[in-house]
Each structure stands twice: as structure tokens, then as C-alpha cells.
Amino acid sequence: MKIIASIILWASMMSPTASIYDFSFTSIDGREVKMSEFRGKNILIVNTASKCGFTKQYKDLQAMHEQYGHNLVIIGFPSDNFGGQELDSNAEIQDFCEKNYGVTFLLSEKINVKGKDINPLFKFLTTQENPDFTGDIKWNFEKFLINKDGKLTHRYRSRTNPLDKAITSNL
């Protein structure tokens, strides 16, 4: 009986996370945030960087937050995985985003979105089946759209502006 219980315990620990709502992250100001808090809303997850050619998308992400915030949660995940384009500390990132783009949407602490130290949420996102594409993130400001039921419905490359109809028509 102990062997069966051990096998069941091992299997439960080895099974992949079934839902976006099983994840949590640390916000840029150090607070634990559970994805389950956003159940029933669309979620747009974006890997961000402060010194990138796409950094100006912060402005459009903020506009999107203001326009669709009643129905959409935007979460920026700062990362330094592409060309060393992120600032060194969470405090510097937060200050940069507030001063330059008036960012009030949710930001996480700086994380890795690819490689051996990939954040578990991004490992989950990049391996989920979706109508657009799967696989590693190619650059800063890739976007993942999660529907109100917690399912990844679309993934967009960096060049897709947050306010593009390809995204907003799915909200």
C-alpha cells in the first residue's frame, strides 16, 4: 500500500501544471500575485525590456490598460534575456516605466523568459498549443493572450502593437 501511495504522490508531482491559474509570481514591488486572482478576465502577458526598440510599446500597453482594464489584466514581465536590454534592478525598472510611460498596469520582478533558468510561467506559455505558434520567445515584447477561461488563445510577436486589431478584436 505504501508503494502505491508513493507512486501516486510521485505522479502528482511530475504531472504538468494544468492551468494558468496554478501559477503565481512576485510583483516588481515584492508582492506575491496569484494568477487565480484574474479568473474571469482576459490576461495579456508581455515580456518587456527598458532599452529595446519596442520599449515604446509601454505607452500603448498603458493606453490599452486604461481602455480595457475593466475586462483585461496586463502584466509586464521585465527580462534581460535579449541583448542586455533591461535595467539592473527592479527599482530602476519601475522608476523608468512610471517616469517615461506612466505605467500603472502590473509588472513582475525581473525574470528569465528563456533558457535553463526560464520562469515556470513562461515555460508553460511557450509550450502550450495555440493557433499562432509555440516555442521559445524570440525577442522582447512578445505577447500572450489568455481568455476569460484561462486558455492561451493567441500569441503575438514583438512587432504586433498592443493596440492592433489582431489583439483588441479578441478582447
Secondary structure, 3 states (H helix, E strand, C coil): CHHHHHHHHHHHHHCCCCCHHHCEEEECCCCEEEHHHHCCCEEEEEEECCCCCCCCHHHHHHHHHHHHCCCEEEEEEEECCCCCCCCCCHHHHHHHHHHHHCCCCEEECCECCCCCCCCHHHHHHHHCCCCCCCCCCCCCCCEEEECCCCCEEEEECCCCCCCCHHHHCCC
